Amino acid sequence: MWIFAINDFPDGCGYVVTINSKEYWEKSHSLDDSTPDEIYEQMDLIGLGELVENTWEPMQPMSREEAAELMEANGFERSTDMEEWLDGLSEGL
């Protein structure tokens, strides 16, 4: 099972989608730096391109809500816990 978070860029210009293995998140409360090839293929089909490890951005204009709906429709589970954690990290930027 994979989870995702949607967070704004610190400058407020857009958003990113971060993915993580649910098992890894529950064990370490951090991001895993390994992503299997099938996830890359799935994200491409959803319309998200990799920005940096585990972090994706829309390749075509879409709202945060549209991105969340596409992620959930493709079997990802939204994690507000991970969203809050990532927001806390970006506050210092």
C-alpha positions in Angstrom: 0.0 0.0 0.0 1.2 3.5 -0.9 0.2 6.7 0.7 0.4 10.3 -0.6 0.5 13.9 0.6 -0.3 17.1 -1.2 1.5 20.2 -0.1 2.0 23.7 -1.4 5.4 24.9 -2.4 6.8 27.1 0.3 6.6 30.1 -2.1 2.9 29.4 -2.7 3.4 28.8 -6.4 1.8 25.4 -6.9 1.9 22.1 -5.1 3.7 18.8 -5.0 2.5 15.2 -4.4 4.7 13.1 -2.2 4.4 9.4 -2.1 5.7 6.8 0.4 5.2 3.2 1.3 2.6 3.0 4.1 4.6 0.4 5.9 7.8 2.5 5.8 5.9 5.6 7.0 4.4 3.7 9.9 7.8 2.2 10.9 10.0 5.3 10.6 7.8 8.3 10.2 10.1 9.5 7.3 10.3 9.1 3.6 11.7 6.0 1.9 14.2 6.8 -0.9 13.4 3.7 -3.0 10.5 3.7 -5.4 9.7 0.6 -7.5 9.4 1.0 -11.3 5.7 0.3 -11.4 5.1 3.4 -9.3 6.9 5.5 -11.9 4.6 4.0 -14.6 1.5 4.6 -12.5 2.4 8.2 -11.8 3.0 8.8 -15.5 -0.5 7.5 -16.2 -1.9 9.7 -13.5 -0.2 12.7 -15.1 2.4 13.5 -12.5 6.1 13.8 -13.3 9.0 13.3 -10.8 10.4 16.4 -9.4 12.9 14.8 -6.9 12.8 11.5 -5.0 9.3 10.6 -3.9 8.0 14.1 -5.0 5.9 14.6 -8.1 4.3 17.6 -9.8 1.5 17.8 -12.4 2.6 17.6 -16.0 -0.7 19.2 -17.1 -2.7 21.8 -15.2 -4.8 20.2 -12.5 -6.1 21.3 -9.2 -5.0 19.8 -5.9 -8.5 18.2 -5.6 -8.1 16.6 -9.1 -4.7 15.3 -8.2 -6.0 13.8 -5.0 -9.0 12.2 -6.8 -6.7 10.6 -9.4 -4.3 9.3 -6.7 -7.2 7.7 -4.7 -8.7 6.3 -7.9 -5.4 4.6 -8.6 -5.1 2.9 -5.2 -3.1 5.5 -3.2 -4.3 6.5 0.3 -4.1 10.1 1.4 -2.1 10.7 4.6 -2.9 14.0 6.4 -0.3 12.9 9.0 2.4 13.0 6.3 1.0 16.3 4.9 1.3 17.9 8.4 4.9 16.5 8.8 5.9 17.8 5.4 4.3 21.2 6.1 6.4 21.4 9.3 9.6 20.7 7.4 8.8 23.5 4.8 8.1 26.1 7.5 11.9 26.5 8.0 12.5 27.2 4.3 
